[in-house]
Each structure stands twice: as structure tokens, then as C-alpha cells.
């Protein structure tokens, strides 16, 4: 099964919200149904929360992630179900060459660049944009920052345009912080922004708050801090 789209896919957070209040017998029935029909799930588009991976694992379901962009037709990497690395989007396709383009030799993280026969030739009637995304030796700049481990697994850190460089030279990847915030109780979405050299989190409260009052919601958000 392929689930793709919002941050939680077809078995989204709303499904787990529905599972929580069920009694033991009903929960057992749902678990049996899921295991009977689903063994593997494939997830793409954005990173999946650890809680979600653990929840499916309790059903005996393996979640594998993939990575790609439209310019790459669109797959760059896929995680094999028999060897899934948590937080990794898998191994680069065999028809592609990929490396991490670092600003400095000692940097661990850099921009993911790829080359191969499934990469686009260029943007239609836009040579300037085409030239901007290709290196001199023909590699496509994805605009995504990441690392590749010794086994060849790609780990996405975030978008190069979104990275925040602090005054002390630390690289902050908002997507990593937002992923942690989005896993907290009653947080639907979040956005990390920089203002006056400080980081702030803008948080949207989930619609399903179990009838909580505004004060109770505010107290929960304060506990999340």
C-alpha cells in the first residue's frame, strides 16, 4: 500500500484518535484486521513521526520511507522493507549517482545532488532556471540538505532555503523541530521562525480537543513547551 499526501497518510492521526477510546475487544479486532491485510506500508513526501512508526510496528506492520522530487521522475531513494533504517528514506536507486555537496570539508550535512538517466533535461523554455539547478559536471541540486551513512542510507535534514544559521554558527533545521512539536498532544501543525535572533514556534491546535476548554488547551500547550 502506498500512502502519500499529508503528514500522517491514509492511516493518519485521526485514525489513532479514533483507536484510543476503543475497548480492549474492539482494539483487538482492529489489530487483527490490519495485520490480516497489511504487512508493509510505503511512505513518501515528508518525514513520519517515530510514534507513528512504533504504532504500526505494534500491529506487525513495517513502514518504509522513500525520497524524490519531480525533477527526478520522481524517485531518488527507497528504503528496502527487509532493512529499514529509522528516519532514513533509504538507498539511492542503482541508476543514479548521488553525493553530499558540503560547504566545508568537515561538515557532515550538505546539499543532496544527483545525476542519472532519470533526471530531467531541464525546465521547459527556462534555460536560466535550468542552469541554476545543475552543477558544471551535470549533477542536479535538489535543494534538500542531508547526510549519507556508511551503508548508503540518506537522511534528510531539511531544505537549504529553510535552514537557520544562528549567531554562534549553529545550523538549525526547522523541519526537525517541527516534527517533534507535531507529535505533542493536540498539536496539529507548527512552524519554526526566527525573529530578532531568537527562535519561535507558531502552533496550530488540533480540531479534536476532546471538549477541552480554552484554559485547558492553553495549559496543555504550556506543558508541551
N, C-alpha and C positions, 0 to 999 in steps of 0.2 A: 504494500500500500504506500502511496505517496501522499504525504501531507505537506502542504506548502501554502503560504499566504500570511496569516497573522502570526504573532509570536508564539502561539500555542497550537496552531494547526487544527485539524478536524477533531482531535480529542483535546480540546482546549481547556483552559482553566475553568470555564463554565461547566464542563463535564465533571471535573473534580469537585467543584462546588456542589454539584448535584449528588455526587457519590458520598460526600461526608455525612449527611444526615441519615443515610440508609442504615437499617439494622443489619445485624450480622448475617442473617439468612439471605437478605437481598444482596448484600455485598458479595457473598459467596457465589450467588447466581451470576452476577455481572462478571466476576473474575473468571468463572468457568466459560462464559460466553466469549469473552475476549481471548482467552488462551486457545479456545477451540478454533477460532477463525483467524487470529493474527499471531504471527511468530516474529516478523521483522517489520519495522517501520523506517522509512527514509525521510529525513528532514533537511530542508534547504531554506534559503533566504536569510534567516538570521539565527543567532545562537540560541540554543534551547537551555532552559534553566535546569540546574542539577536536580532540583526537586522533581521536575517532570521526568527526567531520565530514571530516577530512583523509583518513581511511582509506576512507570511502565515495567521496570525490572521486577517489581513485586508481582506483576502479572505474568512474568516469564517472557516479556517482550523486549527484544533488543532494538534500540534506536541508533541508527547510523546517520551521520550528517554529511552533506556534500557542499561544494562551493563552486560558484561560477558567476559569470557575468554575460550579458547579451553579446558583447563583442567576441566572446569565446565559444559561441554556438550551443549552449551557454556553459557547458561543464568544464571545470578546471581540475577538480579533485573529488574523489568519492571515498568514503570510509568503508572498507570491507566488513561485512557483518561478523565474520569469524575473528576479527581483530580490531574491534572498535576502541579507539583511544578517547577518553572523556575530554570534551572541549575541543577535540580536533575535528576538522572537516575532511580528514582522510588523506589519501595518497594522490599525487598528481597523475593524470591519465598518461598511459605509456606513449601516446603520440605527441606529448607536449614536453618542452624543456622549461624549467622554472628555477628561479633563484631569488634570493632576497637582496634587494639593492639598498645597501646601508649608506647612511651619510658618512659614518666613520667606521673604520675597521673594527673597533672594539664594540660597536653597537650590536645588540642581539636582535633588535627589531628593525625592520626596514620595509620598503615597498615591495610587494609581490609583483614580479614581472614574468611574463610567459611568452613562449614562442612555439609555433607548430602549425600544422596544416588545417586546424580547425579555428584558427584565429582570423578575424576579419581582415580584409584587404585595406579597409579604410572607411571613413564616413562619407556617405553619398554627397558628391559635389561640395565637399568641405575639406580641401587639402590642408588648410591651416590647423583645423582641429585634429586631423589625422596625424600631421607632423608632430603635434604636441603630445600625443599619447604613445608614440613609438620611439624607442632608443635608436641610436645610429646603427646598431647591429640587428635591428628588426624585432626587438622584444616589445611586447605591449605592456605599458604601465597600467596596472589595474586600479591604482588609487587606493588600494587596501594595504594596510600595514599588518605584518605578521611575522612569524618565525617558522622555521622548518627544523624538526628534531632529527636525531641521528638515523631514525628509521624512515625518514621522508614524509612524516605527517605534518600537514600545515595547520597552524594555529593562528586564527585571525585575532588581531588586537583591536582594530578599528579602521576608520577611514583617515587618510592622511590629512584631508581638509578639516577633520573634526578634532584632531589631536590638539591638546592644550599644553603649551610649554610654560612651566612655572618660572618664577623669578630665580629659583635656585637650580634651574636647568633640568628639572624632572619632567618626563613625558607622562601626561595623563591621558588615558584613553576613555572618553566619556561612556562609550558603549559598555565597558566592563562594569563601571559603577552603576549605570542604568539597569543592567541585567540583575545586579544584586538588589537594587531598590525594587524592581518589578516583582521580585519573589517575596517581598514582605507582605504581611496581611493587609488586605483591602487597598493595595496599590495597583491601579490599572495601568498607568503609564508614568514615565518620568523623563526628565530632561536635565542634563548637567550643563550649566552655563558658567562663564567666567565674567565677573563684574568687579571692577576695582581691585584686581589681582587676587580675588577670592573666588572659591567655587561655591555655587549654589545649586540646589536641587529643586526643580519645579515638579510637583507631584500631582497627578490627577487621581482622585479617589474612585475606586470601583463602584459601579452602579449597585451591585448586590452587597449591601452592608448589613444584612440581617436585621433591619429595622432599628439600627442604632441611631441615637440622637446625634446632633452636630457636635455636642460636647464630648460624647463618647468616641466619635470618629476622630476628633481633634486629639483626644487623649491617646488613642491608638497610634496616630501618626507621630505623636511625641515619643511614644515607646519605640517606634521604628527608627528614631533619629540616631 
